[in-house]
Amino acid sequence: MAAWDGIITEEEQRRYAKAGFGGAGGIGARPALLIIDVQYRTVGTTSQPYWQAIEEYPTSCGDVGWAAVARIAPVLALFREKGFPVLYPHVAPKNAATDSGRLAAKIPSIMDIDAKGYEFVAEIAPRDGDVLLPKKHPSAFFGTPLISHLIDLGIDTLVVVGCTTSGCVRSSVTDAFAYNFKVIVPEDAVYDRAPTAHAVNLWDMNGKYADVMPSADVIALIAALEGQA
């Protein structure tokens, strides 16, 4: 059962299918893992339901974030075992004097987060050799050296996890697709504060820009590749 079943109508799904959307992009020989914005500000320091979680960080997605962390962890472990690159696009601490712009005007709560909120979640935190990519905008590509790293590493496929499904994940996926990378999104390893937005964006990305599947299926694909270690 897909994440969007019961939300996207059968009629809408028929329209996408009739138009030819939803084909498989597949996986290449050299994947990289993008872990986007998995910081305490997006999940909270403990797993709590949404309305309790936002008392700590208004930008938290709550317990759905922690559920995704549990799915990201084995994907990350396999990437490390295989020797495939891991990159961490993430929101850096904001300087109110210089970083306001349209984002602060649209989402003022993002400007008022303490230092702990910007830390990577310990269970899937970066280690030496991983690439850290501070960003100021939704896409992991915009204004960052991500594409330069991917070219240097010889990457042909991106596995994208993190948050939010409808925001930074989607923006990064569409840009990756535009750069002609194969893109895979483990549907249970991305998260969003709005369940409907989560489901709709997964459905649309699967139709147009990425292969969306359970993380267990992604693990099987990666496991079958020859490692680089």
ROSE-4610 file (N, C-alpha, C; in Angstrom, 1 decimal, always signed):
// ROSE-4610
residu = [M/M/M/A/A/A/A/A/A/W/W/W/D/D/D/G/G/G/I/I/I/I/I/I/T/T/T/E/E/E/E/E/E/E/E/E/Q/Q/Q/R/R/R/R/R/R/Y/Y/Y/A/A/A/K/K/K/A/A/A/G/G/G/F/F/F/G/G/G/G/G/G/A/A/A/G/G/G/G/G/G/I/I/I/G/G/G/A/A/A/R/R/R/P/P/P/A/A/A/L/L/L/L/L/L/I/I/I/I/I/I/D/D/D/V/V/V/Q/Q/Q/Y/Y/Y/R/R/R/T/T/T/V/V/V/G/G/G/T/T/T/T/T/T/S/S/S/Q/Q/Q/P/P/P/Y/Y/Y/W/W/W/Q/Q/Q/A/A/A/I/I/I/E/E/E/E/E/E/Y/Y/Y/P/P/P/T/T/T/S/S/S/C/C/C/G/G/G/D/D/D/V/V/V/G/G/G/W/W/W/A/A/A/A/A/A/V/V/V/A/A/A/R/R/R/I/I/I/A/A/A/P/P/P/V/V/V/L/L/L/A/A/A/L/L/L/F/F/F/R/R/R/E/E/E/K/K/K/G/G/G/F/F/F/P/P/P/V/V/V/L/L/L/Y/Y/Y/P/P/P/H/H/H/V/V/V/A/A/A/P/P/P/K/K/K/N/N/N/A/A/A/A/A/A/T/T/T/D/D/D/S/S/S/G/G/G/R/R/R/L/L/L/A/A/A/A/A/A/K/K/K/I/I/I/P/P/P/S/S/S/I/I/I/M/M/M/D/D/D/I/I/I/D/D/D/A/A/A/K/K/K/G/G/G/Y/Y/Y/E/E/E/F/F/F/V/V/V/A/A/A/E/E/E/I/I/I/A/A/A/P/P/P/R/R/R/D/D/D/G/G/G/D/D/D/V/V/V/L/L/L/L/L/L/P/P/P/K/K/K/K/K/K/H/H/H/P/P/P/S/S/S/A/A/A/F/F/F/F/F/F/G/G/G/T/T/T/P/P/P/L/L/L/I/I/I/S/S/S/H/H/H/L/L/L/I/I/I/D/D/D/L/L/L/G/G/G/I/I/I/D/D/D/T/T/T/L/L/L/V/V/V/V/V/V/V/V/V/G/G/G/C/C/C/T/T/T/T/T/T/S/S/S/G/G/G/C/C/C/V/V/V/R/R/R/S/S/S/S/S/S/V/V/V/T/T/T/D/D/D/A/A/A/F/F/F/A/A/A/Y/Y/Y/N/N/N/F/F/F/K/K/K/V/V/V/I/I/I/V/V/V/P/P/P/E/E/E/D/D/D/A/A/A/V/V/V/Y/Y/Y/D/D/D/R/R/R/A/A/A/P/P/P/T/T/T/A/A/A/H/H/H/A/A/A/V/V/V/N/N/N/L/L/L/W/W/W/D/D/D/M/M/M/N/N/N/G/G/G/K/K/K/Y/Y/Y/A/A/A/D/D/D/V/V/V/M/M/M/P/P/P/S/S/S/A/A/A/D/D/D/V/V/V/I/I/I/A/A/A/L/L/L/I/I/I/A/A/A/A/A/A/L/L/L/E/E/E/G/G/G/Q/Q/Q/A/A/A]
num = [1/1/1/2/2/2/3/3/3/4/4/4/5/5/5/6/6/6/7/7/7/8/8/8/9/9/9/10/10/10/11/11/11/12/12/12/13/13/13/14/14/14/15/15/15/16/16/16/17/17/17/18/18/18/19/19/19/20/20/20/21/21/21/22/22/22/23/23/23/24/24/24/25/25/25/26/26/26/27/27/27/28/28/28/29/29/29/30/30/30/31/31/31/32/32/32/33/33/33/34/34/34/35/35/35/36/36/36/37/37/37/38/38/38/39/39/39/40/40/40/41/41/41/42/42/42/43/43/43/44/44/44/45/45/45/46/46/46/47/47/47/48/48/48/49/49/49/50/50/50/51/51/51/52/52/52/53/53/53/54/54/54/55/55/55/56/56/56/57/57/57/58/58/58/59/59/59/60/60/60/61/61/61/62/62/62/63/63/63/64/64/64/65/65/65/66/66/66/67/67/67/68/68/68/69/69/69/70/70/70/71/71/71/72/72/72/73/73/73/74/74/74/75/75/75/76/76/76/77/77/77/78/78/78/79/79/79/80/80/80/81/81/81/82/82/82/83/83/83/84/84/84/85/85/85/86/86/86/87/87/87/88/88/88/89/89/89/90/90/90/91/91/91/92/92/92/93/93/93/94/94/94/95/95/95/96/96/96/97/97/97/98/98/98/99/99/99/100/100/100/101/101/101/102/102/102/103/103/103/104/104/104/105/105/105/106/106/106/107/107/107/108/108/108/109/109/109/110/110/110/111/111/111/112/112/112/113/113/113/114/114/114/115/115/115/116/116/116/117/117/117/118/118/118/119/119/119/120/120/120/121/121/121/122/122/122/123/123/123/124/124/124/125/125/125/126/126/126/127/127/127/128/128/128/129/129/129/130/130/130/131/131/131/132/132/132/133/133/133/134/134/134/135/135/135/136/136/136/137/137/137/138/138/138/139/139/139/140/140/140/141/141/141/142/142/142/143/143/143/144/144/144/145/145/145/146/146/146/147/147/147/148/148/148/149/149/149/150/150/150/151/151/151/152/152/152/153/153/153/154/154/154/155/155/155/156/156/156/157/157/157/158/158/158/159/159/159/160/160/160/161/161/161/162/162/162/163/163/163/164/164/164/165/165/165/166/166/166/167/167/167/168/168/168/169/169/169/170/170/170/171/171/171/172/172/172/173/173/173/174/174/174/175/175/175/176/176/176/177/177/177/178/178/178/179/179/179/180/180/180/181/181/181/182/182/182/183/183/183/184/184/184/185/185/185/186/186/186/187/187/187/188/188/188/189/189/189/190/190/190/191/191/191/192/192/192/193/193/193/194/194/194/195/195/195/196/196/196/197/197/197/198/198/198/199/199/199/200/200/200/201/201/201/202/202/202/203/203/203/204/204/204/205/205/205/206/206/206/207/207/207/208/208/208/209/209/209/210/210/210/211/211/211/212/212/212/213/213/213/214/214/214/215/215/215/216/216/216/217/217/217/218/218/218/219/219/219/220/220/220/221/221/221/222/222/222/223/223/223/224/224/224/225/225/225/226/226/226/227/227/227/228/228/228/229/229/229]
x = [+0.8/+0.0/+0.9/+0.7/+1.5/+1.1/+2.0/+1.7/+0.6/+0.3/-0.8/-2.1/-2.2/-3.5/-4.4/-5.7/-6.7/-6.7/-5.7/-5.6/-5.7/-4.9/-5.1/-6.2/-7.1/-8.3/-7.9/-8.6/-8.4/-8.4/-9.3/-9.4/-8.1/-7.6/-6.3/-5.2/-5.1/-4.1/-4.2/-5.5/-5.7/-5.2/-5.4/-5.0/-3.4/-2.7/-1.3/-0.8/-1.4/-1.1/-1.3/-2.5/-2.8/-1.8/-1.3/-0.4/+1.0/+1.2/+2.5/+3.4/+2.9/+3.8/+4.0/+5.1/+5.3/+6.2/+6.9/+7.8/+9.0/+9.7/+10.9/+12.1/+12.8/+14.0/+15.2/+15.1/+16.1/+17.3/+18.3/+19.4/+20.7/+21.7/+22.9/+23.9/+25.2/+26.2/+26.9/+26.7/+27.4/+26.4/+25.7/+24.7/+25.4/+24.7/+25.1/+23.8/+24.0/+22.8/+22.8/+21.7/+21.5/+20.6/+21.1/+20.3/+20.0/+18.8/+18.4/+17.7/+18.4/+17.7/+17.3/+17.9/+17.5/+18.3/+17.7/+18.2/+17.2/+17.6/+16.6/+15.5/+15.7/+14.7/+13.5/+13.8/+12.7/+12.1/+12.7/+12.1/+11.9/+12.6/+12.5/+13.6/+13.9/+15.0/+14.5/+13.2/+12.6/+11.4/+11.0/+9.8/+8.5/+7.8/+6.5/+5.5/+4.2/+3.2/+3.4/+2.9/+3.1/+2.9/+1.7/+1.3/+2.1/+2.7/+3.6/+5.0/+5.4/+6.7/+7.0/+5.9/+6.2/+6.2/+6.0/+6.2/+7.7/+8.5/+10.0/+10.5/+10.2/+10.6/+9.3/+8.9/+7.7/+7.9/+9.2/+9.4/+9.5/+9.3/+9.3/+8.2/+8.5/+7.4/+6.9/+7.5/+7.0/+7.5/+6.6/+7.0/+7.2/+6.6/+6.8/+8.2/+8.9/+10.3/+11.1/+10.8/+11.6/+11.4/+10.1/+9.9/+10.7/+10.9/+11.7/+13.2/+13.6/+15.0/+15.3/+14.4/+14.6/+14.7/+14.1/+14.2/+15.5/+15.9/+17.1/+18.3/+18.3/+19.5/+20.0/+19.2/+19.7/+20.2/+19.5/+20.0/+21.4/+21.6/+22.9/+23.9/+23.6/+24.5/+25.0/+24.1/+24.4/+25.3/+25.0/+25.9/+27.3/+27.4/+28.7/+29.4/+28.7/+29.3/+29.8/+29.0/+29.4/+30.5/+30.7/+31.7/+31.1/+29.8/+29.2/+29.1/+29.2/+29.2/+27.9/+28.1/+26.9/+27.1/+26.1/+26.1/+25.0/+25.3/+24.3/+24.0/+23.0/+22.5/+21.7/+22.0/+21.3/+21.2/+20.2/+20.0/+21.0/+21.8/+22.8/+22.1/+22.7/+22.1/+22.0/+20.9/+20.5/+21.1/+21.6/+22.0/+20.9/+20.2/+19.0/+19.4/+20.6/+21.0/+21.2/+21.6/+21.9/+21.1/+20.4/+19.8/+18.3/+17.7/+16.3/+15.6/+15.6/+15.1/+13.7/+13.3/+11.9/+11.5/+12.5/+12.2/+11.8/+12.5/+12.1/+10.8/+10.5/+9.2/+8.1/+8.3/+7.3/+7.1/+8.3/+8.3/+9.1/+8.6/+9.5/+10.0/+9.3/+9.7/+11.0/+11.4/+12.7/+13.9/+13.7/+14.8/+15.0/+14.2/+14.3/+14.5/+15.6/+16.0/+17.3/+17.4/+18.6/+19.6/+20.8/+22.0/+21.7/+21.0/+20.7/+19.8/+18.9/+18.0/+18.7/+19.9/+20.6/+21.6/+21.7/+22.5/+21.9/+22.8/+22.3/+21.8/+20.7/+20.2/+21.3/+21.6/+22.8/+22.7/+21.5/+21.4/+21.9/+21.9/+22.3/+23.2/+24.0/+24.8/+26.0/+26.5/+27.7/+28.9/+29.9/+31.2/+32.3/+33.5/+34.6/+34.5/+34.7/+34.6/+33.2/+32.2/+30.9/+31.0/+30.2/+30.2/+29.1/+29.4/+28.4/+28.1/+26.9/+26.5/+25.5/+26.0/+25.0/+24.3/+23.0/+22.2/+21.2/+20.8/+19.9/+18.6/+18.4/+17.1/+16.7/+15.5/+15.0/+15.8/+16.2/+17.0/+18.4/+18.8/+20.2/+21.2/+20.7/+21.6/+21.8/+20.8/+20.8/+21.8/+22.8/+23.8/+24.7/+24.9/+25.8/+26.7/+27.8/+28.7/+28.3/+27.0/+26.6/+26.9/+26.6/+26.8/+28.3/+29.1/+30.5/+31.0/+30.5/+30.9/+30.4/+29.2/+28.6/+29.4/+29.8/+30.6/+32.0/+32.6/+33.9/+33.8/+32.7/+32.6/+32.0/+31.7/+31.2/+29.9/+29.0/+27.7/+26.7/+25.9/+24.9/+23.5/+23.4/+22.1/+22.1/+21.0/+20.8/+19.6/+19.9/+18.9/+18.6/+17.4/+17.1/+16.2/+16.7/+15.9/+15.9/+15.0/+15.0/+13.7/+13.8/+12.6/+12.7/+11.6/+10.3/+10.0/+9.1/+8.8/+8.3/+7.5/+6.9/+7.7/+8.8/+9.7/+11.1/+12.0/+13.4/+13.7/+13.0/+13.1/+12.7/+11.4/+10.9/+11.8/+12.2/+13.0/+14.3/+14.9/+16.2/+16.0/+14.9/+14.6/+14.3/+13.6/+13.3/+14.6/+15.5/+16.7/+17.6/+17.7/+18.5/+18.0/+16.7/+16.2/+16.6/+16.5/+16.9/+18.4/+19.2/+20.6/+20.9/+19.8/+19.9/+20.4/+20.3/+20.6/+19.4/+19.6/+18.6/+18.2/+17.0/+16.6/+15.7/+16.0/+15.2/+14.8/+13.5/+13.0/+12.4/+13.0/+12.4/+11.2/+10.0/+8.8/+8.7/+9.3/+9.2/+10.4/+11.3/+12.5/+12.5/+11.4/+11.2/+10.0/+9.9/+8.8/+8.4/+7.2/+6.5/+5.6/+5.3/+4.4/+2.9/+2.7/+1.4/+1.2/+0.4/+0.3/-0.2/-1.1/-1.6/-0.6/+0.1/+1.2/+2.3/+2.6/+3.6/+3.1/+1.9/+1.4/+1.3/+0.8/+0.6/+1.9/+2.9/+4.2/+4.9/+4.8/+5.4/+4.8/+3.5/+2.8/+3.3/+3.3/+3.7/+5.2/+6.1/+7.5/+7.6/+6.9/+6.9/+6.4/+5.5/+5.0/+5.9/+6.7/+7.5/+9.0/+9.5/+10.9/+11.7/+11.1/+11.9/+11.1/+11.9/+11.3/+11.0/+9.8/+9.4/+9.0/+9.6/+9.4/+9.8/+9.4/+9.7/+11.2/+11.7/+13.2/+13.7/+12.9/+13.4/+13.7/+12.9/+13.2/+14.5/+14.7/+15.9/+17.1/+17.0/+18.1/+18.5/+17.5/+17.7/+18.4/+18.1/+18.7/+20.2/+20.5/+21.8/+22.7/+22.1/+22.8/+23.3/+22.6/+22.9/+24.1/+24.4/+25.5/+26.9/+27.8/+29.2/+29.7/+30.2/+30.6/+31.9/+32.2/+33.4/+34.4/+34.1/+35.0/+36.2]
y = [-1.2/+0.0/+1.2/+2.1/+3.3/+4.3/+5.2/+6.3/+7.2/+7.3/+8.2/+7.5/+6.2/+5.5/+6.0/+6.2/+6.7/+8.3/+8.9/+10.4/+10.9/+10.3/+10.6/+9.7/+10.3/+9.5/+8.5/+7.5/+6.6/+7.3/+8.3/+9.1/+9.8/+10.4/+11.2/+10.2/+9.1/+8.1/+7.6/+7.4/+7.0/+8.0/+9.3/+10.4/+10.4/+10.2/+10.1/+8.9/+7.8/+6.6/+6.7/+7.3/+7.5/+8.4/+9.4/+10.3/+9.7/+8.6/+7.9/+8.2/+8.9/+9.2/+7.9/+7.9/+6.9/+5.8/+6.0/+4.9/+4.8/+3.7/+3.5/+4.1/+4.9/+5.5/+4.6/+3.7/+2.7/+3.3/+2.5/+2.9/+2.6/+3.5/+3.4/+2.6/+2.7/+1.9/+2.7/+4.0/+4.8/+5.8/+5.3/+6.2/+7.0/+8.1/+8.9/+9.1/+9.2/+9.4/+10.9/+11.6/+12.9/+12.9/+13.3/+13.3/+14.8/+15.2/+16.6/+17.1/+18.0/+18.7/+17.8/+16.7/+15.9/+16.4/+17.5/+18.2/+18.2/+18.5/+18.5/+19.5/+20.6/+21.5/+21.0/+19.8/+19.2/+18.0/+17.5/+16.3/+16.5/+17.5/+17.6/+16.7/+17.0/+16.3/+14.9/+14.7/+13.4/+13.2/+12.0/+11.7/+12.0/+13.0/+13.4/+13.6/+13.5/+13.8/+15.3/+15.6/+16.9/+18.1/+18.2/+19.3/+19.5/+18.4/+18.5/+18.9/+18.3/+18.6/+20.0/+20.7/+22.1/+23.1/+22.6/+23.4/+23.6/+22.7/+22.8/+23.6/+23.1/+23.7/+23.9/+25.1/+25.3/+24.6/+24.4/+23.9/+22.3/+21.7/+20.3/+19.6/+18.4/+17.6/+16.5/+16.4/+15.5/+14.1/+13.1/+11.7/+11.1/+11.7/+11.1/+11.3/+12.4/+12.6/+11.5/+11.1/+10.1/+8.7/+8.5/+7.3/+7.2/+8.3/+8.3/+8.1/+8.7/+8.5/+7.0/+6.3/+4.8/+4.1/+4.7/+4.1/+4.5/+5.8/+6.3/+5.5/+5.2/+4.6/+3.3/+2.4/+1.2/+1.5/+2.5/+2.9/+3.5/+4.4/+5.0/+4.0/+3.0/+2.0/+1.2/+0.9/+0.2/+1.0/+2.3/+3.2/+3.2/+3.3/+3.3/+1.9/+0.9/-0.5/-0.6/-0.1/-0.2/+0.8/+1.8/+2.8/+3.9/+4.0/+5.0/+6.4/+7.5/+8.8/+9.2/+9.9/+10.4/+11.9/+12.7/+14.1/+14.7/+15.8/+16.3/+17.8/+18.0/+19.4/+19.8/+20.9/+21.3/+22.8/+23.2/+24.6/+25.0/+26.0/+26.5/+27.5/+27.8/+28.8/+30.2/+30.8/+32.1/+33.3/+34.2/+35.5/+36.5/+37.0/+37.8/+39.1/+39.5/+40.8/+40.6/+39.4/+39.1/+38.0/+37.2/+36.0/+36.1/+37.3/+37.3/+37.0/+38.0/+37.7/+37.2/+36.6/+36.2/+35.0/+34.2/+33.0/+33.5/+34.4/+34.9/+35.6/+36.3/+37.0/+36.0/+34.9/+33.9/+33.0/+32.6/+31.6/+32.2/+33.2/+33.8/+32.9/+31.8/+30.9/+30.3/+30.2/+29.6/+30.4/+31.7/+32.5/+32.5/+31.8/+31.8/+30.4/+29.8/+28.5/+28.5/+27.7/+27.7/+26.8/+26.8/+26.1/+24.6/+24.0/+22.6/+22.2/+23.1/+22.8/+22.6/+23.2/+23.0/+21.8/+21.1/+19.9/+18.8/+17.9/+16.8/+15.7/+15.0/+14.0/+12.9/+12.6/+11.8/+10.4/+9.8/+8.5/+8.4/+9.5/+9.4/+10.6/+11.1/+12.2/+11.9/+13.0/+12.8/+12.4/+11.8/+11.4/+11.9/+11.7/+12.2/+11.6/+12.4/+11.9/+12.2/+12.5/+12.9/+14.4/+14.7/+16.1/+16.9/+18.0/+18.9/+20.1/+20.4/+21.4/+22.3/+23.4/+24.4/+25.1/+25.3/+25.9/+26.9/+27.9/+29.0/+28.9/+27.9/+27.8/+26.4/+26.1/+24.7/+23.7/+24.0/+22.9/+22.8/+21.5/+21.2/+21.7/+22.0/+22.4/+24.0/+24.7/+26.2/+26.8/+27.5/+28.2/+27.4/+26.1/+25.2/+24.5/+23.9/+23.2/+21.7/+21.4/+20.0/+19.4/+20.1/+19.5/+19.2/+20.1/+19.9/+18.7/+18.5/+17.2/+16.0/+16.0/+14.8/+14.5/+15.5/+15.3/+14.7/+15.3/+14.8/+13.3/+13.0/+11.6/+10.6/+11.1/+10.2/+9.6/+10.4/+9.9/+9.9/+8.8/+8.8/+8.6/+8.4/+8.2/+8.8/+9.5/+10.1/+9.4/+9.0/+8.5/+9.6/+10.2/+11.4/+11.0/+11.4/+11.2/+12.5/+12.5/+13.7/+14.5/+15.8/+16.6/+18.0/+18.7/+18.1/+17.6/+16.6/+16.0/+17.0/+17.9/+18.9/+20.1/+20.2/+21.4/+21.1/+20.9/+20.8/+19.5/+18.4/+17.1/+17.3/+17.8/+17.9/+18.9/+20.0/+20.9/+20.3/+19.5/+18.9/+17.8/+17.0/+16.0/+16.5/+17.6/+18.2/+18.7/+19.3/+19.8/+18.7/+17.6/+16.5/+15.9/+15.8/+15.2/+16.1/+17.5/+18.4/+18.3/+17.8/+17.6/+16.2/+15.5/+14.1/+13.0/+13.2/+12.1/+11.2/+9.9/+9.0/+9.3/+9.4/+9.8/+8.7/+8.4/+7.4/+8.0/+7.9/+8.5/+7.3/+6.9/+6.0/+6.6/+6.2/+6.9/+7.0/+6.0/+6.0/+6.6/+7.2/+7.8/+9.3/+9.8/+11.3/+11.6/+12.9/+13.2/+14.7/+15.0/+16.3/+16.5/+17.7/+18.0/+17.9/+17.8/+17.7/+16.4/+15.5/+14.2/+14.2/+15.1/+15.2/+15.7/+16.8/+17.3/+16.2/+15.5/+14.4/+13.4/+12.9/+11.9/+12.4/+13.6/+14.2/+14.4/+14.9/+15.2/+13.9/+12.9/+11.6/+11.0/+11.1/+10.7/+11.4/+12.7/+13.5/+13.3/+13.2/+12.9/+11.6/+10.6/+9.3/+9.3/+10.1/+10.2/+10.9/+11.9/+12.7/+12.7/+12.6/+12.9/+11.9/+10.9/+9.9/+8.6/+7.6/+6.3/+6.3/+6.3/+6.3/+4.9/+4.4/+3.0/+2.9/+1.8/+1.6/+1.5/+1.9/+1.9/+0.4/-0.6/-1.9/-2.3/-1.7/-2.0/-1.2/+0.0/+0.7/+0.0/-0.6/-1.3/-2.5/-3.2/-4.3/-3.9/-2.8/-2.3/-1.9/-1.2/-0.8/-2.1/-3.0/-4.2/-5.0/-4.9/-5.7/-5.0/-3.8/-3.1/-3.5/-3.4/-3.6/-2.4/-2.7/-1.6/-0.9/+0.2/+1.0/+0.9/+0.2/+0.1/-0.7]
z = [+0.0/+0.0/+0.0/-1.0/-1.1/-0.1/+0.3/+1.3/+0.9/-0.4/-0.9/-1.1/-0.9/-1.1/+0.0/-0.4/+0.5/+0.5/+0.0/-0.1/-1.5/-2.4/-3.8/-4.4/-5.1/-5.5/-6.7/-6.9/-8.0/-9.3/-9.4/-10.7/-11.0/-9.9/-10.1/-10.5/-9.8/-10.1/-11.6/-12.0/-13.4/-14.4/-14.1/-14.9/-15.1/-14.0/-14.1/-14.9/-14.6/-15.3/-16.8/-17.2/-18.6/-19.3/-18.5/-19.1/-19.2/-18.6/-18.7/-17.6/-16.5/-15.4/-14.5/-13.7/-12.8/-13.2/-14.3/-14.8/-13.8/-13.9/-13.0/-13.5/-12.7/-13.1/-12.8/-11.9/-11.6/-10.7/-10.6/-9.8/-10.6/-10.4/-11.0/-10.2/-10.5/-9.9/-8.7/-8.7/-7.7/-7.0/-6.0/-5.3/-4.2/-3.8/-2.7/-1.8/-0.5/+0.4/+0.8/+0.6/+1.1/+2.3/+3.4/+4.7/+4.9/+4.6/+4.6/+5.9/+6.6/+7.7/+8.9/+9.1/+10.3/+11.5/+12.0/+13.2/+14.3/+15.5/+16.6/+16.4/+15.6/+15.4/+14.6/+13.8/+13.0/+13.6/+14.7/+15.4/+16.9/+17.5/+18.9/+19.6/+20.8/+21.5/+21.9/+22.0/+22.3/+21.4/+21.2/+20.4/+21.1/+20.6/+21.1/+20.0/+20.3/+19.3/+18.9/+17.7/+17.1/+18.1/+18.6/+19.4/+20.7/+21.2/+22.3/+21.8/+20.7/+20.2/+19.9/+19.3/+18.9/+20.1/+21.3/+22.5/+22.7/+22.2/+22.3/+21.1/+19.9/+18.7/+17.8/+17.5/+16.6/+15.2/+14.8/+13.5/+13.5/+14.7/+14.8/+14.1/+13.5/+12.9/+13.9/+15.1/+16.1/+15.8/+16.3/+16.4/+15.0/+13.9/+12.6/+12.2/+12.7/+12.4/+13.0/+14.3/+14.9/+14.3/+13.8/+13.1/+11.8/+11.1/+9.9/+10.3/+11.4/+11.9/+12.0/+12.6/+12.7/+11.4/+10.3/+9.0/+8.3/+8.6/+8.0/+8.5/+9.7/+10.4/+9.6/+9.3/+8.6/+7.1/+6.5/+5.2/+5.3/+6.2/+6.5/+6.8/+7.6/+8.0/+6.8/+5.9/+4.7/+3.7/+3.6/+2.8/+3.4/+4.7/+5.3/+5.0/+5.2/+5.0/+3.5/+2.6/+1.2/+0.7/+1.6/+1.2/+0.3/+0.2/-0.7/+0.1/-0.6/+0.0/+0.7/+1.8/+2.6/+2.7/+2.4/+2.4/+3.3/+4.0/+4.9/+4.6/+3.6/+3.5/+4.7/+5.3/+6.5/+6.7/+7.4/+7.7/+8.8/+8.5/+9.5/+10.4/+11.6/+12.5/+11.7/+12.0/+11.4/+12.0/+11.2/+11.7/+11.3/+12.3/+12.1/+11.3/+11.4/+10.8/+9.3/+8.9/+7.4/+6.8/+7.5/+6.9/+6.9/+7.0/+7.1/+5.7/+4.8/+3.5/+3.5/+2.4/+2.2/+3.1/+3.4/+4.3/+5.7/+6.2/+7.5/+7.5/+6.4/+6.3/+6.2/+5.5/+5.3/+6.5/+7.1/+8.2/+9.4/+10.1/+11.1/+12.2/+12.5/+13.6/+13.3/+12.0/+11.7/+12.2/+12.5/+12.9/+14.4/+15.2/+16.6/+17.2/+16.9/+17.3/+18.0/+19.1/+19.9/+19.3/+19.8/+19.3/+19.2/+20.2/+20.3/+19.1/+18.7/+17.6/+16.3/+16.1/+14.9/+14.9/+16.0/+16.0/+15.3/+14.7/+14.0/+15.0/+14.7/+15.5/+15.7/+16.9/+17.3/+16.6/+16.5/+15.9/+14.5/+13.8/+12.4/+12.0/+13.0/+12.9/+11.9/+11.3/+10.4/+11.2/+10.4/+11.0/+10.0/+10.4/+9.6/+8.2/+7.2/+5.8/+5.1/+5.9/+5.3/+4.9/+4.0/+3.4/+4.1/+4.7/+5.3/+4.4/+4.2/+3.2/+3.8/+4.5/+5.0/+3.9/+4.1/+3.0/+3.6/+2.8/+3.2/+2.6/+1.7/+0.9/+0.8/+0.4/+0.4/-0.3/-1.5/-2.3/-1.8/-1.7/-1.3/-2.3/-3.5/-4.6/-4.7/-4.2/-4.4/-3.5/-4.1/-3.4/-2.5/-2.9/-2.2/-3.2/-2.8/-3.7/-4.0/-3.7/-3.8/-5.2/-6.2/-7.5/-7.8/-7.3/-7.5/-6.8/-5.6/-4.8/-5.6/-6.1/-6.7/-8.0/-8.8/-10.0/-9.6/-8.6/-8.2/-7.7/-7.0/-6.5/-7.5/-8.7/-9.7/-9.5/-8.8/-8.4/-9.6/-9.7/-10.7/-10.1/-8.8/-8.2/-6.8/-6.5/-5.1/-4.4/-3.2/-2.3/-1.3/-1.3/-0.5/+0.7/+1.9/+3.1/+3.9/+4.9/+5.7/+5.6/+5.7/+5.8/+5.1/+4.9/+5.0/+3.6/+3.5/+2.2/+1.2/+1.7/+0.8/+0.5/+1.3/+1.2/+0.7/+1.6/+1.2/+0.5/+0.8/+0.1/-1.3/-1.5/-2.8/-3.7/-3.1/-3.9/-4.3/-3.4/-3.8/-4.8/-4.7/-5.6/-7.0/-7.2/-8.5/-9.1/-8.3/-8.8/-9.2/-8.4/-8.8/-10.1/-10.3/-11.5/-12.7/-12.5/-13.5/-13.9/-13.0/-13.2/-13.8/-14.0/-14.7/-13.7/-12.5/-11.5/-11.4/-11.3/-10.8/-9.4/-9.0/-7.7/-7.1/-5.8/-5.1/-3.7/-3.4/-2.1/-1.3/-0.2/+0.7/+1.4/+1.1/+1.6/+3.1/+3.8/+5.3/+5.9/+5.1/+5.7/+5.4/+4.9/+4.8/+5.7/+6.1/+7.0/+6.8/+7.3/+7.1/+8.3/+8.7/+9.7/+9.3/+8.0/+7.4/+6.7/+7.2/+6.6/+5.1/+4.8/+3.5/+2.5/+2.9/+2.1/+1.9/+2.9/+2.8/+1.7/+1.8/+0.9/-0.6/-0.7/-2.1/-2.7/-2.0/-2.6/-2.9/-2.1/-2.5/-3.8/-3.9/-5.1/-6.3/-6.2/-7.3/-7.7/-6.7/-7.0/-7.7/-7.2/-7.8/-9.3/-9.5/-10.9/-11.9/-11.3/-12.3/-12.1/-10.8/-10.6/-9.9/-9.3/-8.4/-8.4/-8.0/-7.6/-6.1/-5.7/-4.3/-3.9/-2.8/-2.3/-0.9/-0.2/+1.2/+1.4/+2.5/+2.8/+2.7/+3.0/+2.9/+1.4/+0.5/-0.9/-1.4/-0.8/-1.1/-0.6/+0.6/+1.2/+0.3/-0.2/-1.1/-2.4/-2.9/-4.1/-3.9/-2.8/-2.4/-2.1/-1.4/-1.0/-2.2/-3.3/-4.5/-5.3/-4.9/-5.7/-5.1/-6.0/-5.6/-4.8/-3.6/-2.7/-3.1/-2.5/-2.8/-1.7/-0.6/+0.5/+0.2]
